[in-house]
Amino acid sequence: MSYDKHILWACTVALVTGWVLTYDNGLCSGNVTRHSCNWTCMQLTLQWPGSFCIGLNNKTICQIPQTVSNWTIHGLWPMRTGHCCNCWPVFHSHLQEIEPELIQLWPSFVKGQHYFYFWKEEWIKHGTCAGCEESMGSPVLYFQAAVKLRKLFDIDSVLESVGIKTSCDVSYKHEDIRGALTPLLGNDYDLQCVTDSKGREAWMQLKIHLFRNQTLGCHKQEQEETFNTLAWFNSPAHLCPKNTTIFYVPINYENPHEPCN
């Protein structure tokens, strides 16, 4: 076995046995942080391109590719994992076989950012912990799992079938949206909104709670971990309130930050 393969093998063993090592100048450092593969739940987080840019404080970094017209993947996130392993690399060549699907279903909305850098971030932050599970035990298996789940949970078709359509003029009750989604998703999911410049609640994300075997029903209270999924962008995303109506805004490719202006 080559020296580099020895290093990668050691890092992988460290992940599976529950130690996080840092990859420094080609070496796995002995300065470790305890981490567990014994997570139970994960979230498939889908994002709506029409409202994603509304909540970003930096209005210059966001753009929606013209090829995107449906709900896309934000991430597949194991919960309560501690630190994941940053020494399990992913390379562009690992994902070339499924890249066309990833470009369509898991695009980046950050202007000038190559899609692969977004995918790499998601793998390092979340995928390396998901890799504890055999069905997601490599970069390509992890991304294939997310794509498969996105196709299984065809939110666009469900909403269309019950007449929930994008609009700047028509809003929907919280219970009406849940009434459309619950037959597909069960009860364990969250609607996340952002507030637009007119003070209206715009539906932006959907968090679907899953067990590690990728089945529905992992209860929210079992996850406990809470964090702002847009913290990197300093975005004021929040659970959609139940006491007001929610807008499902259309995609505005020319002005994604103010889609209804």
CYANA upper distance limits for C-alpha pairs under 8 A (distance plus 0.5 A):
  1 MET  CA      5 LYS  CA      6.78
  1 MET  CA      6 HIS  CA      6.96
  2 SER  CA      6 HIS  CA      6.71
  3 TYR  CA      7 ILE  CA      6.94
  4 ASP  CA      8 LEU  CA      6.85
  4 ASP  CA     26 GLY  CA      8.30
  5 LYS  CA      9 TRP  CA      6.43
  6 HIS  CA     10 ALA  CA      6.59
  7 ILE  CA     11 CYS  CA      6.75
  7 ILE  CA     26 GLY  CA      8.21
  7 ILE  CA     27 LEU  CA      7.12
  7 ILE  CA     28 CYS  CA      7.32
  8 LEU  CA     12 THR  CA      6.68
  8 LEU  CA     87 CYS  CA      8.01
  8 LEU  CA     88 TRP  CA      7.41
  9 TRP  CA     13 VAL  CA      6.67
 10 ALA  CA     14 ALA  CA      6.63
 10 ALA  CA     28 CYS  CA      8.27
 11 CYS  CA     15 LEU  CA      6.84
 11 CYS  CA     21 LEU  CA      7.34
 11 CYS  CA     28 CYS  CA      7.02
 11 CYS  CA     85 CYS  CA      8.35
 11 CYS  CA     87 CYS  CA      6.68
 11 CYS  CA     88 TRP  CA      7.18
 12 THR  CA     16 VAL  CA      6.88
 12 THR  CA     88 TRP  CA      7.18
 13 VAL  CA     17 THR  CA      6.58
 14 ALA  CA     18 GLY  CA      6.61
 14 ALA  CA     19 TRP  CA      5.52
 14 ALA  CA     20 VAL  CA      6.94
 14 ALA  CA     21 LEU  CA      7.57
 15 LEU  CA     19 TRP  CA      6.03
 15 LEU  CA     20 VAL  CA      6.53
 15 LEU  CA     21 LEU  CA      8.49
 15 LEU  CA     37 CYS  CA      8.33
 15 LEU  CA     84 CYS  CA      8.18
 15 LEU  CA     85 CYS  CA      6.69
 15 LEU  CA    128 THR  CA      8.42
 15 LEU  CA    129 CYS  CA      8.25
 15 LEU  CA    132 CYS  CA      8.06
 16 VAL  CA     37 CYS  CA      7.23
 16 VAL  CA    132 CYS  CA      6.40
 17 THR  CA     37 CYS  CA      8.24
 18 GLY  CA     34 ARG  CA      6.99
 18 GLY  CA     35 HIS  CA      5.63
 18 GLY  CA     36 SER  CA      5.44
 18 GLY  CA     37 CYS  CA      6.66
 19 TRP  CA     32 VAL  CA      6.90
 19 TRP  CA     33 THR  CA      6.78
 19 TRP  CA     34 ARG  CA      5.69
 19 TRP  CA     35 HIS  CA      6.06
 19 TRP  CA     36 SER  CA      8.06
 20 VAL  CA     32 VAL  CA      5.86
 20 VAL  CA     33 THR  CA      5.76
 20 VAL  CA     34 ARG  CA      6.69
 20 VAL  CA     35 HIS  CA      6.68
 20 VAL  CA     83 HIS  CA      7.25
 20 VAL  CA     84 CYS  CA      6.97
 20 VAL  CA     85 CYS  CA      5.67
 20 VAL  CA     86 ASN  CA      8.30
 21 LEU  CA     28 CYS  CA      6.22
 21 LEU  CA     29 SER  CA      6.18
 21 LEU  CA     30 GLY  CA      6.94
 21 LEU  CA     31 ASN  CA      7.02
 21 LEU  CA     32 VAL  CA      5.52
 21 LEU  CA     33 THR  CA      7.58
 21 LEU  CA     85 CYS  CA      6.92
 21 LEU  CA     86 ASN  CA      7.88
 21 LEU  CA     87 CYS  CA      7.43
 22 THR  CA     27 LEU  CA      8.37
 22 THR  CA     28 CYS  CA      5.89
 22 THR  CA     29 SER  CA      5.62
 22 THR  CA     30 GLY  CA      8.14
 22 THR  CA     31 ASN  CA      7.61
 22 THR  CA     32 VAL  CA      7.67
 22 THR  CA     85 CYS  CA      7.81
 22 THR  CA     86 ASN  CA      6.71
 22 THR  CA     87 CYS  CA      6.53
 23 TYR  CA     27 LEU  CA      5.85
 23 TYR  CA     28 CYS  CA      5.03
 23 TYR  CA     29 SER  CA      6.61
 23 TYR  CA     86 ASN  CA      7.17
 23 TYR  CA     87 CYS  CA      5.35
 24 ASP  CA     28 CYS  CA      6.71
 24 ASP  CA     29 SER  CA      6.92
 28 CYS  CA     87 CYS  CA      7.60
 33 THR  CA     83 HIS  CA      7.74
 34 ARG  CA     82 GLY  CA      7.96
 34 ARG  CA     83 HIS  CA      8.03
 35 HIS  CA     81 THR  CA      6.93
 35 HIS  CA     82 GLY  CA      5.54
 35 HIS  CA     83 HIS  CA      6.11
 35 HIS  CA     84 CYS  CA      7.52
 36 SER  CA     81 THR  CA      6.33
 36 SER  CA     82 GLY  CA      7.12
 37 CYS  CA     81 THR  CA      7.21
 37 CYS  CA    129 CYS  CA      7.24
 37 CYS  CA    132 CYS  CA      6.42
 38 ASN  CA     81 THR  CA      8.17
 39 TRP  CA     78 PRO  CA      7.30
 39 TRP  CA     79 MET  CA      6.84
 39 TRP  CA     80 ARG  CA      6.65
 39 TRP  CA     81 THR  CA      6.47
 39 TRP  CA    212 ARG  CA      8.18
 40 THR  CA     78 PRO  CA      8.26
 40 THR  CA     79 MET  CA      7.83
 40 THR  CA    211 PHE  CA      6.44
 40 THR  CA    212 ARG  CA      6.28
 40 THR  CA    218 CYS  CA      8.39
 40 THR  CA    222 GLU  CA      8.50
 40 THR  CA    223 GLN  CA      8.36
 41 CYS  CA     78 PRO  CA      6.55
 41 CYS  CA     79 MET  CA      6.18
 41 CYS  CA    209 HIS  CA      7.37
 41 CYS  CA    210 LEU  CA      6.12
 41 CYS  CA    211 PHE  CA      5.10
 41 CYS  CA    212 ARG  CA      6.15
 41 CYS  CA    218 CYS  CA      6.34
 41 CYS  CA    222 GLU  CA      7.87
 41 CYS  CA    223 GLN  CA      6.70
 42 MET  CA     76 LEU  CA      7.43
 42 MET  CA     77 TRP  CA      5.69
 42 MET  CA     78 PRO  CA      4.46
 42 MET  CA     79 MET  CA      5.66
 42 MET  CA    209 HIS  CA      6.51
 42 MET  CA    210 LEU  CA      5.76
 42 MET  CA    211 PHE  CA      6.62
 42 MET  CA    212 ARG  CA      6.81
 42 MET  CA    218 CYS  CA      8.46
 42 MET  CA    223 GLN  CA      8.41
 43 GLN  CA     75 GLY  CA      8.32
 43 GLN  CA     76 LEU  CA      6.16
 43 GLN  CA     77 TRP  CA      5.58
 43 GLN  CA     78 PRO  CA      6.93
 43 GLN  CA     79 MET  CA      7.79
 43 GLN  CA    207 LYS  CA      6.52
 43 GLN  CA    208 ILE  CA      5.93
 43 GLN  CA    209 HIS  CA      5.30
 43 GLN  CA    210 LEU  CA      6.44
 44 LEU  CA     73 ILE  CA      8.17
 44 LEU  CA     74 HIS  CA      8.34
 44 LEU  CA     75 GLY  CA      6.53
 44 LEU  CA     76 LEU  CA      5.04
 44 LEU  CA     77 TRP  CA      6.98
 44 LEU  CA    146 ALA  CA      7.92
 44 LEU  CA    149 LEU  CA      8.39
 44 LEU  CA    207 LYS  CA      6.30
 44 LEU  CA    208 ILE  CA      5.63
 44 LEU  CA    209 HIS  CA      7.17
 44 LEU  CA    210 LEU  CA      7.84
 45 THR  CA     73 ILE  CA      6.72
 45 THR  CA     74 HIS  CA      5.88
 45 THR  CA     75 GLY  CA      5.85
 45 THR  CA     76 LEU  CA      6.81
 45 THR  CA     77 TRP  CA      8.36
 45 THR  CA    205 GLN  CA      7.31
 45 THR  CA    206 LEU  CA      6.18
 45 THR  CA    207 LYS  CA      4.92
 45 THR  CA    208 ILE  CA      6.75
 46 LEU  CA     71 TRP  CA      6.85
 46 LEU  CA     72 THR  CA      6.01
 46 LEU  CA     73 ILE  CA      5.05
 46 LEU  CA     74 HIS  CA      5.81
 46 LEU  CA     75 GLY  CA      7.68
 46 LEU  CA    150 ARG  CA      8.42
 46 LEU  CA    205 GLN  CA      6.09
 46 LEU  CA    206 LEU  CA      5.65
 46 LEU  CA    207 LYS  CA      6.93
 47 GLN  CA     52 PHE  CA      7.42
 47 GLN  CA     71 TRP  CA      6.26
 47 GLN  CA     72 THR  CA      5.93
 47 GLN  CA     73 ILE  CA      6.61
 47 GLN  CA     74 HIS  CA      6.39
 47 GLN  CA    204 MET  CA      6.28
 47 GLN  CA    205 GLN  CA      4.83
 47 GLN  CA    206 LEU  CA      6.86
 48 TRP  CA     52 PHE  CA      6.59
 48 TRP  CA     70 ASN  CA      7.74
 48 TRP  CA     71 TRP  CA      5.52
 48 TRP  CA     72 THR  CA      7.09
 48 TRP  CA    203 TRP  CA      7.98
 48 TRP  CA    204 MET  CA      5.63
 48 TRP  CA    205 GLN  CA      6.48
 49 PRO  CA     53 CYS  CA      7.99
 49 PRO  CA     64 ILE  CA      7.19
 49 PRO  CA     68 VAL  CA      8.24
 49 PRO  CA     69 SER  CA      8.05
 49 PRO  CA     70 ASN  CA      7.95
 49 PRO  CA     71 TRP  CA      7.29
 49 PRO  CA     72 THR  CA      7.89
 49 PRO  CA    204 MET  CA      8.10
 49 PRO  CA    251 ILE  CA      6.78
 50 GLY  CA    204 MET  CA      8.18
 50 GLY  CA    248 TYR  CA      8.46
 50 GLY  CA    249 VAL  CA      6.28
 50 GLY  CA    250 PRO  CA      5.67
 50 GLY  CA    251 ILE  CA      4.30
 50 GLY  CA    252 ASN  CA      6.95
 50 GLY  CA    256 PRO  CA      7.27
 50 GLY  CA    259 PRO  CA      7.42
 51 SER  CA     55 GLY  CA      8.16
 51 SER  CA    194 VAL  CA      8.13
 51 SER  CA    202 ALA  CA      6.89
 51 SER  CA    203 TRP  CA      7.30
 51 SER  CA    204 MET  CA      5.80
 51 SER  CA    248 TYR  CA      8.42
 51 SER  CA    249 VAL  CA      6.89
 51 SER  CA    250 PRO  CA      8.28
 51 SER  CA    251 ILE  CA      7.82
 51 SER  CA    256 PRO  CA      7.85
 51 SER  CA    257 HIS  CA      8.05
 51 SER  CA    259 PRO  CA      7.89
 52 PHE  CA     56 LEU  CA      8.21
 52 PHE  CA    204 MET  CA      6.19
 52 PHE  CA    256 PRO  CA      8.49
 53 CYS  CA     59 LYS  CA      8.07
 53 CYS  CA     62 CYS  CA      6.44
 53 CYS  CA     63 GLN  CA      8.05
 53 CYS  CA    256 PRO  CA      6.29
 53 CYS  CA    257 HIS  CA      5.36
 54 ILE  CA    194 VAL  CA      7.45
 54 ILE  CA    195 THR  CA      8.05
 54 ILE  CA    196 ASP  CA      6.62
 54 ILE  CA    256 PRO  CA      7.56
 54 ILE  CA    257 HIS  CA      5.01
 54 ILE  CA    258 GLU  CA      6.84
 54 ILE  CA    259 PRO  CA      8.45
 55 GLY  CA    194 VAL  CA      6.10
 55 GLY  CA    195 THR  CA      7.41
 55 GLY  CA    196 ASP  CA      7.73
 55 GLY  CA    235 SER  CA      5.84
 55 GLY  CA    236 PRO  CA      6.59
 55 GLY  CA    237 ALA  CA      7.24
 55 GLY  CA    257 HIS  CA      8.27
 56 LEU  CA     62 CYS  CA      8.43
 56 LEU  CA    233 PHE  CA      6.68
 56 LEU  CA    234 ASN  CA      7.36
 56 LEU  CA    235 SER  CA      5.63
 56 LEU  CA    236 PRO  CA      8.29
 56 LEU  CA    257 HIS  CA      8.38
 57 ASN  CA    233 PHE  CA      7.77
 57 ASN  CA    234 ASN  CA      7.17
 57 ASN  CA    235 SER  CA      6.88
 58 ASN  CA    233 PHE  CA      8.11
 59 LYS  CA    257 HIS  CA      7.18
 60 THR  CA    111 LYS  CA      8.38
 61 ILE  CA    110 VAL  CA      5.92
 61 ILE  CA    111 LYS  CA      5.55
 62 CYS  CA    109 PHE  CA      5.98
 62 CYS  CA    110 VAL  CA      5.32
 62 CYS  CA    111 LYS  CA      5.86
 62 CYS  CA    256 PRO  CA      8.04
 62 CYS  CA    257 HIS  CA      8.30
 63 GLN  CA    109 PHE  CA      5.76
 63 GLN  CA    110 VAL  CA      6.71
 63 GLN  CA    111 LYS  CA      6.13
 63 GLN  CA    253 TYR  CA      7.71
 63 GLN  CA    256 PRO  CA      7.10
 64 ILE  CA     68 VAL  CA      7.48
 64 ILE  CA    109 PHE  CA      6.08
 64 ILE  CA    253 TYR  CA      6.27
 64 ILE  CA    256 PRO  CA      7.46
 65 PRO  CA    109 PHE  CA      7.91
 65 PRO  CA    253 TYR  CA      7.83
 66 GLN  CA    253 TYR  CA      7.26
 67 THR  CA    104 GLN  CA      7.74
 68 VAL  CA    104 GLN  CA      6.98
 69 SER  CA    251 ILE  CA      7.91
 70 ASN  CA    156 ASP  CA      6.99
 71 TRP  CA    105 LEU  CA      8.10
 71 TRP  CA    155 ILE  CA      7.58
 71 TRP  CA    156 ASP  CA      7.21
 72 THR  CA    104 GLN  CA      8.26
 72 THR  CA    105 LEU  CA      5.41
 72 THR  CA    106 TRP  CA      6.05
 72 THR  CA    107 PRO  CA      7.68
 72 THR  CA    150 ARG  CA      8.25
 73 ILE  CA    105 LEU  CA      6.51
 73 ILE  CA    106 TRP  CA      5.32
 73 ILE  CA    107 PRO  CA      8.12
 73 ILE  CA    146 ALA  CA      8.19
 73 ILE  CA    147 VAL  CA      8.46
 73 ILE  CA    150 ARG  CA      7.54
 74 HIS  CA    106 TRP  CA      7.25
 75 GLY  CA    122 GLU  CA      7.16
 75 GLY  CA    146 ALA  CA      8.19
 76 LEU  CA    126 HIS  CA      7.61
 76 LEU  CA    127 GLY  CA      8.08
 76 LEU  CA    146 ALA  CA      6.74
 77 TRP  CA    126 HIS  CA      5.89
 77 TRP  CA    127 GLY  CA      7.87
 77 TRP  CA    130 ALA  CA      8.01
 78 PRO  CA    126 HIS  CA      6.97
 78 PRO  CA    129 CYS  CA      7.23
 78 PRO  CA    130 ALA  CA      6.54
 78 PRO  CA    212 ARG  CA      8.16
 79 MET  CA    223 GLN  CA      6.54
 79 MET  CA    225 GLU  CA      7.01
 80 ARG  CA    223 GLN  CA      7.18
 80 ARG  CA    224 GLU  CA      8.08
 80 ARG  CA    225 GLU  CA      6.34
 81 THR  CA    129 CYS  CA      7.33
 84 CYS  CA    124 ILE  CA      7.61
 84 CYS  CA    125 LYS  CA      6.72
 84 CYS  CA    126 HIS  CA      7.25
 84 CYS  CA    128 THR  CA      6.38
 84 CYS  CA    129 CYS  CA      5.80
 85 CYS  CA    124 ILE  CA      7.39
 85 CYS  CA    125 LYS  CA      8.44
 85 CYS  CA    128 THR  CA      6.40
 85 CYS  CA    129 CYS  CA      7.65
 86 ASN  CA    124 ILE  CA      6.10
 86 ASN  CA    125 LYS  CA      8.14
 86 ASN  CA    128 THR  CA      8.15
 88 TRP  CA    124 ILE  CA      7.86
 88 TRP  CA    128 THR  CA      7.25
 89 PRO  CA    124 ILE  CA      7.97
 90 VAL  CA     94 HIS  CA      7.21
 90 VAL  CA    120 LYS  CA      6.92
 90 VAL  CA    123 TRP  CA      7.87
 90 VAL  CA    139 PRO  CA      6.80
 91 PHE  CA     95 LEU  CA      7.90
 91 PHE  CA    120 LYS  CA      8.39
 92 HIS  CA     96 GLN  CA      7.01
 92 HIS  CA    116 PHE  CA      7.10
 94 HIS  CA    139 PRO  CA      7.53
 94 HIS  CA    140 VAL  CA      6.82
 95 LEU  CA     99 GLU  CA      6.17
 95 LEU  CA    139 PRO  CA      8.14
 95 LEU  CA    140 VAL  CA      6.46
 96 GLN  CA    100 PRO  CA      8.41
 98 ILE  CA    102 LEU  CA      6.84
 98 ILE  CA    140 VAL  CA      8.45
 98 ILE  CA    144 GLN  CA      8.07
 99 GLU  CA    103 ILE  CA      6.51
100 PRO  CA    104 GLN  CA      7.00
101 GLU  CA    105 LEU  CA      6.43
101 GLU  CA    106 TRP  CA      8.22
101 GLU  CA    147 VAL  CA      8.09
102 LEU  CA    106 TRP  CA      5.27
102 LEU  CA    107 PRO  CA      7.11
102 LEU  CA    147 VAL  CA      7.90
103 ILE  CA    107 PRO  CA      5.54
103 ILE  CA    115 TYR  CA      7.68
105 LEU  CA    147 VAL  CA      7.56
105 LEU  CA    150 ARG  CA      8.25
107 PRO  CA    115 TYR  CA      6.61
108 SER  CA    113 GLN  CA      7.61
108 SER  CA    114 HIS  CA      8.06
108 SER  CA    115 TYR  CA      6.01
108 SER  CA    118 PHE  CA      6.75
113 GLN  CA    117 TYR  CA      7.40
113 GLN  CA    118 PHE  CA      8.03
114 HIS  CA    118 PHE  CA      7.69
115 TYR  CA    119 TRP  CA      6.94
116 PHE  CA    120 LYS  CA      6.42
117 TYR  CA    121 GLU  CA      6.64
118 PHE  CA    122 GLU  CA      6.86
119 TRP  CA    123 TRP  CA      6.68
120 LYS  CA    124 ILE  CA      6.70
121 GLU  CA    125 LYS  CA      6.53
122 GLU  CA    126 HIS  CA      6.12
122 GLU  CA    127 GLY  CA      6.86
123 TRP  CA    127 GLY  CA      4.51
123 TRP  CA    128 THR  CA      6.44
123 TRP  CA    139 PRO  CA      7.46
124 ILE  CA    128 THR  CA      6.22
125 LYS  CA    129 CYS  CA      8.35
126 HIS  CA    130 ALA  CA      6.90
127 GLY  CA    131 GLY  CA      6.50
127 GLY  CA    136 MET  CA      8.39
127 GLY  CA    139 PRO  CA      7.59
127 GLY  CA    142 TYR  CA      6.83
128 THR  CA    132 CYS  CA      7.94
130 ALA  CA    136 MET  CA      6.52
130 ALA  CA    137 GLY  CA      7.62
130 ALA  CA    142 TYR  CA      7.66
131 GLY  CA    135 SER  CA      8.39
131 GLY  CA    136 MET  CA      5.56
131 GLY  CA    137 GLY  CA      4.49
131 GLY  CA    138 SER  CA      6.53
131 GLY  CA    139 PRO  CA      8.40
131 GLY  CA    142 TYR  CA      7.65
132 CYS  CA    136 MET  CA      7.90
132 CYS  CA    137 GLY  CA      6.70
133 GLU  CA    137 GLY  CA      6.27
133 GLU  CA    212 ARG  CA      7.79
135 SER  CA    141 LEU  CA      7.04
135 SER  CA    142 TYR  CA      8.02
135 SER  CA    145 ALA  CA      8.24
135 SER  CA    213 ASN  CA      8.47
136 MET  CA    140 VAL  CA      8.41
136 MET  CA    141 LEU  CA      5.22
136 MET  CA    142 TYR  CA      4.77
136 MET  CA    143 PHE  CA      8.42
136 MET  CA    145 ALA  CA      7.27
137 GLY  CA    141 LEU  CA      6.71
137 GLY  CA    142 TYR  CA      7.23
138 SER  CA    142 TYR  CA      6.60
139 PRO  CA    143 PHE  CA      6.81
140 VAL  CA    144 GLN  CA      6.45
141 LEU  CA    145 ALA  CA      6.54
142 TYR  CA    146 ALA  CA      7.02
143 PHE  CA    147 VAL  CA      6.75
144 GLN  CA    148 LYS  CA      6.54
145 ALA  CA    149 LEU  CA      6.72
146 ALA  CA    150 ARG  CA      6.66
147 VAL  CA    151 LYS  CA      6.77
148 LYS  CA    152 LEU  CA      6.68
149 LEU  CA    153 PHE  CA      6.60
149 LEU  CA    214 GLN  CA      8.47
150 ARG  CA    154 ASP  CA      7.09
153 PHE  CA    184 LEU  CA      7.69
153 PHE  CA    185 LEU  CA      8.15
154 ASP  CA    158 VAL  CA      7.00
155 ILE  CA    159 LEU  CA      6.66
155 ILE  CA    181 LEU  CA      8.16
156 ASP  CA    160 GLU  CA      6.68
157 SER  CA    161 SER  CA      6.51
158 VAL  CA    162 VAL  CA      7.25
158 VAL  CA    180 ALA  CA      7.32
158 VAL  CA    181 LEU  CA      7.58
159 LEU  CA    163 GLY  CA      6.84
159 LEU  CA    164 ILE  CA      5.54
159 LEU  CA    165 LYS  CA      7.49
159 LEU  CA    180 ALA  CA      7.05
159 LEU  CA    181 LEU  CA      8.21
160 GLU  CA    164 ILE  CA      6.13
160 GLU  CA    165 LYS  CA      6.80
162 VAL  CA    180 ALA  CA      7.22
164 ILE  CA    172 TYR  CA      8.40
164 ILE  CA    177 ILE  CA      8.30
165 LYS  CA    248 TYR  CA      7.56
166 THR  CA    247 PHE  CA      8.30
166 THR  CA    248 TYR  CA      5.46
166 THR  CA    249 VAL  CA      5.48
166 THR  CA    250 PRO  CA      5.36
167 SER  CA    171 SER  CA      7.93
167 SER  CA    247 PHE  CA      7.63
167 SER  CA    248 TYR  CA      6.63
167 SER  CA    249 VAL  CA      5.60
167 SER  CA    250 PRO  CA      6.29
168 CYS  CA    247 PHE  CA      7.53
168 CYS  CA    248 TYR  CA      8.08
168 CYS  CA    249 VAL  CA      6.06
168 CYS  CA    250 PRO  CA      7.56
168 CYS  CA    260 CYS  CA      6.09
170 VAL  CA    247 PHE  CA      7.38
171 SER  CA    245 THR  CA      6.22
171 SER  CA    246 ILE  CA      5.71
171 SER  CA    247 PHE  CA      5.01
171 SER  CA    248 TYR  CA      7.35
172 TYR  CA    176 ASP  CA      7.05
172 TYR  CA    177 ILE  CA      7.46
172 TYR  CA    245 THR  CA      5.70
172 TYR  CA    246 ILE  CA      5.62
172 TYR  CA    247 PHE  CA      6.86
172 TYR  CA    248 TYR  CA      8.34
173 LYS  CA    177 ILE  CA      7.15
173 LYS  CA    242 LYS  CA      8.19
173 LYS  CA    244 THR  CA      7.51
173 LYS  CA    245 THR  CA      5.22
173 LYS  CA    246 ILE  CA      6.69
174 HIS  CA    178 ARG  CA      6.86
174 HIS  CA    240 CYS  CA      8.25
174 HIS  CA    241 PRO  CA      8.07
174 HIS  CA    242 LYS  CA      6.05
174 HIS  CA    243 ASN  CA      8.48
174 HIS  CA    244 THR  CA      8.09
174 HIS  CA    245 THR  CA      6.91
174 HIS  CA    246 ILE  CA      7.16
175 GLU  CA    179 GLY  CA      6.31
175 GLU  CA    242 LYS  CA      8.24
176 ASP  CA    180 ALA  CA      6.89
177 ILE  CA    181 LEU  CA      6.90
178 ARG  CA    182 THR  CA      6.19
179 GLY  CA    183 PRO  CA      8.00
181 LEU  CA    185 LEU  CA      6.47
181 LEU  CA    186 GLY  CA      8.17
182 THR  CA    186 GLY  CA      5.14
182 THR  CA    187 ASN  CA      6.33
185 LEU  CA    189 TYR  CA      7.71
185 LEU  CA    208 ILE  CA      7.86
185 LEU  CA    216 LEU  CA      7.46
186 GLY  CA    216 LEU  CA      7.70
186 GLY  CA    217 GLY  CA      7.49
187 ASN  CA    217 GLY  CA      7.94
188 ASP  CA    208 ILE  CA      7.10
188 ASP  CA    209 HIS  CA      6.12
188 ASP  CA    216 LEU  CA      8.02
188 ASP  CA    217 GLY  CA      6.30
188 ASP  CA    218 CYS  CA      7.31
188 ASP  CA    219 HIS  CA      6.50
188 ASP  CA    220 LYS  CA      7.13
189 TYR  CA    206 LEU  CA      7.58
189 TYR  CA    207 LYS  CA      5.89
189 TYR  CA    208 ILE  CA      4.98
189 TYR  CA    209 HIS  CA      6.11
189 TYR  CA    220 LYS  CA      8.46
190 ASP  CA    206 LEU  CA      6.31
190 ASP  CA    207 LYS  CA      5.59
190 ASP  CA    208 ILE  CA      7.24
190 ASP  CA    239 LEU  CA      7.56
191 LEU  CA    203 TRP  CA      7.55
191 LEU  CA    204 MET  CA      8.28
191 LEU  CA    205 GLN  CA      6.58
191 LEU  CA    206 LEU  CA      5.45
191 LEU  CA    207 LYS  CA      7.12
191 LEU  CA    239 LEU  CA      6.40
191 LEU  CA    240 CYS  CA      6.12
192 GLN  CA    203 TRP  CA      6.58
192 GLN  CA    204 MET  CA      6.28
192 GLN  CA    205 GLN  CA      5.37
192 GLN  CA    206 LEU  CA      6.60
192 GLN  CA    207 LYS  CA      8.17
192 GLN  CA    237 ALA  CA      7.17
192 GLN  CA    238 HIS  CA      5.93
192 GLN  CA    239 LEU  CA      4.85
192 GLN  CA    240 CYS  CA      5.52
193 CYS  CA    201 GLU  CA      6.53
193 CYS  CA    202 ALA  CA      5.76
193 CYS  CA    203 TRP  CA      4.89
193 CYS  CA    204 MET  CA      5.48
193 CYS  CA    205 GLN  CA      7.13
193 CYS  CA    237 ALA  CA      6.34
193 CYS  CA    238 HIS  CA      6.01
193 CYS  CA    239 LEU  CA      6.34
193 CYS  CA    240 CYS  CA      5.36
194 VAL  CA    201 GLU  CA      6.35
194 VAL  CA    202 ALA  CA      5.86
194 VAL  CA    203 TRP  CA      7.14
194 VAL  CA    204 MET  CA      6.93
194 VAL  CA    236 PRO  CA      7.05
194 VAL  CA    237 ALA  CA      5.52
194 VAL  CA    238 HIS  CA      6.96
194 VAL  CA    240 CYS  CA      8.37
195 THR  CA    199 GLY  CA      6.09
195 THR  CA    200 ARG  CA      5.95
195 THR  CA    201 GLU  CA      5.25
195 THR  CA    202 ALA  CA      6.51
195 THR  CA    236 PRO  CA      8.49
195 THR  CA    237 ALA  CA      8.47
196 ASP  CA    200 ARG  CA      5.96
196 ASP  CA    201 GLU  CA      7.09
196 ASP  CA    202 ALA  CA      7.26
196 ASP  CA    258 GLU  CA      8.12
197 SER  CA    258 GLU  CA      8.20
200 ARG  CA    246 ILE  CA      7.90
200 ARG  CA    247 PHE  CA      7.74
201 GLU  CA    240 CYS  CA      7.67
201 GLU  CA    244 THR  CA      8.44
201 GLU  CA    245 THR  CA      7.71
201 GLU  CA    246 ILE  CA      5.70
201 GLU  CA    247 PHE  CA      6.53
202 ALA  CA    246 ILE  CA      6.26
202 ALA  CA    247 PHE  CA      5.21
202 ALA  CA    248 TYR  CA      6.47
202 ALA  CA    249 VAL  CA      7.20
203 TRP  CA    240 CYS  CA      7.63
203 TRP  CA    246 ILE  CA      6.87
203 TRP  CA    247 PHE  CA      6.62
203 TRP  CA    248 TYR  CA      6.09
203 TRP  CA    249 VAL  CA      8.15
208 ILE  CA    216 LEU  CA      8.38
209 HIS  CA    216 LEU  CA      6.90
209 HIS  CA    217 GLY  CA      6.97
209 HIS  CA    218 CYS  CA      6.01
209 HIS  CA    219 HIS  CA      7.46
209 HIS  CA    220 LYS  CA      7.52
210 LEU  CA    214 GLN  CA      6.04
210 LEU  CA    215 THR  CA      5.91
210 LEU  CA    216 LEU  CA      5.17
210 LEU  CA    217 GLY  CA      6.43
210 LEU  CA    218 CYS  CA      5.57
211 PHE  CA    215 THR  CA      5.92
211 PHE  CA    216 LEU  CA      6.85
211 PHE  CA    217 GLY  CA      7.38
211 PHE  CA    218 CYS  CA      5.73
218 CYS  CA    222 GLU  CA      7.58
219 HIS  CA    223 GLN  CA      7.59
220 LYS  CA    224 GLU  CA      7.35
227 PHE  CA    231 ALA  CA      8.30
228 ASN  CA    235 SER  CA      8.47
228 ASN  CA    237 ALA  CA      7.54
229 THR  CA    237 ALA  CA      8.27
230 LEU  CA    234 ASN  CA      6.77
230 LEU  CA    235 SER  CA      5.88
230 LEU  CA    236 PRO  CA      8.27
230 LEU  CA    237 ALA  CA      7.43
231 ALA  CA    235 SER  CA      6.49
240 CYS  CA    246 ILE  CA      8.09
249 VAL  CA    259 PRO  CA      7.53
249 VAL  CA    260 CYS  CA      7.76
250 PRO  CA    259 PRO  CA      7.26
250 PRO  CA    260 CYS  CA      8.28
251 ILE  CA    256 PRO  CA      7.35
251 ILE  CA    259 PRO  CA      6.98
252 ASN  CA    256 PRO  CA      5.49
252 ASN  CA    258 GLU  CA      8.35
252 ASN  CA    259 PRO  CA      5.42
252 ASN  CA    260 CYS  CA      8.33
255 ASN  CA    259 PRO  CA      6.29
